[in-house]
Amino acid sequence: MRLDVVTIFPEYLEPLNVSLVGKARARGQLNVHVHDLREWTYDRHNTVDDTPYGGGPGMVMKTDPWGDALDSVLADGYDTGSHGPALVVPTPSGRPFTQELAVELSERPWLVFAPARYEGIDRRVVDEYATRMPVYEVSIGDYVLAGGEAAVLVVTEAVARLLPGVLGNAESHRDDSFAPGAMANLLEGPVYTKPPEWRGRDIPDVLLSGHHGRIARWRRDEALKRTAANRPDLIERCDSAAFDKKDREMLSILGWQPAPDGRFWRRPEAVEE
Ligand SMILES: C[S@@+](CC[C@H](N)C(=O)[O-])C[C@H]1O[C@@H](n2cnc3c(N)ncnc32)[C@H](O)[C@@H]1O
């Protein structure tokens, strides 16, 4: 997979050299290119922003540097044999970045990231490239960062670990929280490693039992508990077919019951507890 990032802070992308993404680069599984947007400015001050039409606070990133940079980056990629680019534009007004979207992006051969600063990029840039390739405007959460570089790191890491051969253990991401289809989209429960006792704290006995069925059931119950506590919306969205008899028993203990439409809802008194 080829990744291009155009930014006014190339140094912000240094983490792409370490850990999982860095190793994937070193092994040739990821071909990463970071570009300084200011290379495509032609005035003395390397200006990339200007005041917004219609007034208001803040500055807006100009069309020309972005257009010239993206044209050049795309031409270079095509010249070196890349194909099928998709533009990824981090923005708090984009669609939520989810594991499902990470899977979708991991199936593309070439991602070009356009992280903005200030109040974002002149809209005409996105509209222009949307006529040439898929454009993903993505938000990494309901908060506002100063720039899109951190979002690029988030998306890149989530995507890279899904690429074939990048994770040491291919099974590792199957049970992840949010893994599509896995555990009915429940959050993953707690995990433990050696030693078995630390500062007077033991690990749950079942994990030492060697009984795979009981361990799987315990993990599932913990996932249900954690999801009910932290992300009840995930349980509300699940089709009841996702839950077996034991799941239903645990959900009932946690204060959930099936509604006529098959979904589960939490009894109000259980929420207050
Ligand atoms: C200060 S923000 C601009 C916020 C803009 N005024 C708005 O409310 O949509 C500058 C840049 O940071 C990035 N950014 C900020 N929050 C983000 C988020 N939650 N997800 C993805 N990118 C974000 C985007 O690239 C954005 O254009």
Ligand as a Chemical Component Dictionary entry (heavy atoms), coordinates in Angstrom:
data_LIG
# 
_chem_comp.id                   LIG 
_chem_comp.type                 NON-POLYMER 
_chem_comp.pdbx_formal_charge   0 
_chem_comp.three_letter_code    LIG 
# 
loop_
_chem_comp_atom.comp_id 
_chem_comp_atom.atom_id 
_chem_comp_atom.alt_atom_id 
_chem_comp_atom.type_symbol 
_chem_comp_atom.charge 
_chem_comp_atom.model_Cartn_x 
_chem_comp_atom.model_Cartn_y 
_chem_comp_atom.model_Cartn_z 
_chem_comp_atom.pdbx_ordinal 
LIG C1  C1  C 0  -9.027  23.722 14.140 1  
LIG S1  S1  S 1  -9.521  22.387 13.109 2  
LIG C2  C2  C 0  -10.791 23.160 12.145 3  
LIG C3  C3  C 0  -12.110 23.009 12.747 4  
LIG C4  C4  C 0  -13.230 23.591 11.917 5  
LIG N1  N1  N 0  -13.420 24.969 12.232 6  
LIG C5  C5  C 0  -14.514 22.831 12.242 7  
LIG O1  O1  O 0  -15.119 23.104 13.263 8  
LIG O2  O2  O -1 -14.848 21.906 11.481 9  
LIG C6  C6  C 0  -8.170  22.260 11.990 10 
LIG C7  C7  C 0  -8.013  20.925 11.356 11 
LIG O3  O3  O 0  -7.736  19.941 12.335 12 
LIG C8  C8  C 0  -8.194  18.672 11.877 13 
LIG N2  N2  N 0  -9.122  18.133 12.874 14 
LIG C9  C9  C 0  -9.552  18.754 13.994 15 
LIG N3  N3  N 0  -10.359 17.968 14.708 16 
LIG C10 C10 C 0  -10.464 16.805 14.038 17 
LIG C11 C11 C 0  -11.190 15.609 14.264 18 
LIG N4  N4  N 0  -11.974 15.444 15.323 19 
LIG N5  N5  N 0  -11.066 14.612 13.364 20 
LIG C12 C12 C 0  -10.282 14.764 12.280 21 
LIG N6  N6  N 0  -9.582  15.882 12.007 22 
LIG C13 C13 C 0  -9.670  16.895 12.870 23 
LIG C14 C14 C 0  -8.829  18.904 10.514 24 
LIG O4  O4  O 0  -7.854  18.651 9.527  25 
LIG C15 C15 C 0  -9.192  20.358 10.595 26 
LIG O5  O5  O 0  -9.350  20.946 9.320  27 
# 
loop_
_chem_comp_bond.comp_id 
_chem_comp_bond.atom_id_1 
_chem_comp_bond.atom_id_2 
_chem_comp_bond.value_order 
_chem_comp_bond.pdbx_ordinal 
LIG C1  S1  SING 1  
LIG S1  C2  SING 2  
LIG S1  C6  SING 3  
LIG C2  C3  SING 4  
LIG C3  C4  SING 5  
LIG C4  N1  SING 6  
LIG C4  C5  SING 7  
LIG C5  O1  DOUB 8  
LIG C5  O2  SING 9  
LIG C6  C7  SING 10 
LIG C7  O3  SING 11 
LIG C7  C15 SING 12 
LIG O3  C8  SING 13 
LIG C8  N2  SING 14 
LIG C8  C14 SING 15 
LIG N2  C9  SING 16 
LIG N2  C13 SING 17 
LIG C9  N3  DOUB 18 
LIG N3  C10 SING 19 
LIG C10 C11 SING 20 
LIG C10 C13 DOUB 21 
LIG C11 N4  SING 22 
LIG C11 N5  DOUB 23 
LIG N5  C12 SING 24 
LIG C12 N6  DOUB 25 
LIG N6  C13 SING 26 
LIG C14 O4  SING 27 
LIG C14 C15 SING 28 
LIG C15 O5  SING 29 
# 
